Structure formats: C-alpha cells, structure tokens
C-alpha cells in the first residue's frame, strides 16, 4: 500500500487484507469477495479499488508465504548438495501450496497477463528465487537439461491442486512429489 494514500485508505487496505487472509484460509481461492467486503466493513467497490482482480487479492494474501519461500531458496543456495537443495526447496513449495489454501491458484499459470497495479507477482518472485538453485543443480548435472523454474512451479501447483480435496492434502502432496522425483521405474 503506497505511503501517499490517505490514512483511511491505508486502514481499509489493512482491514481488507486481514479479512481476506481469514476467508482464503477458510474457503480457498474462491473466497467470496462480497463476504470479504461485508466482514471488513467496506463496500465491494472499495475491495476492487484496492485489489482490482481476484489474483491481486490472492497475491497480497500469499505475499508473506512467497517471501518465506524466496528466503528459503536463498538460504539453500549455499548448500553443498545442489540437487538436495533444489529438491528441498521445491518440496517446501509443494508443502506450502498444499497447506496454504489459495496459494496454488495464485501461482497457477493461467495465461492472464501480470496485473500492472500489483506487479510483484508471486510466481515471478518464486521464479527469481529458484533460478540460482536450478542453475547450480543443472551445472552440477543433477537436473535434466531444459528444466526451468516455471516447469518446477507448475509441477508443484499441479500436485497441490490435485490433492486439495484429499482428506490429508499435505501428506498426499508429499507422496506425489516424492514419486515424481523418484520416477515411476524402480532404481536399477
């Protein structure tokens, strides 16, 4: 929220975001914008003025988690085993996506252009954080040629979306992630 905004606009932004965090945690990416507005004590137009798209609202709700994942990627960049570091970070991305309702939808590549008002897209921030890990693992021959961070994020999102209605989504997502890493064939 820009500092040059009026104090009441900053308060509304903060209140809307706090309510949105609760609603998204309870109802996922499809949380009602009208319910968020009612609970925050503002009109729907005020919500739209601060967050012009659902994606902008979801990105704002997910920003702290994305920052934590980005920080984790930076920490792991110095690890001795580049493959283990990349897989640990990607496992963290899968775990966050599976446990934080709405995060997978925020990261999904749906073909929509970035929101010019809220240009700190979650997927772009994760891509930037993951590139050094992937680059190092590729240099060490620990990752197949041609793998990109968007590929890895799409994989994490796919696993999270496929498991979101499972009775234990985090455990199921972790199993599918480990299966993906190991591959379908037994080791020879």
Secondary structure, 3 states (H helix, E strand, C coil): CCCCCCHHHHHHHHHHHHHHHHHHHHHHHHCCHHHHHHHHCCCHHHHHHHCCCHHHHHHHHHHHHHHHHHHHHHHHCCCCCHHHHHHHHHHHHHHHHHHCCCHHHHHCCCCCCCCCCCCCCHHHHHHHHHHHHHHHHHHCCCCCCCCCHHHHHHHHHHHHHHHCCCCCHHHHHHHHHHHHHHCCCCCC
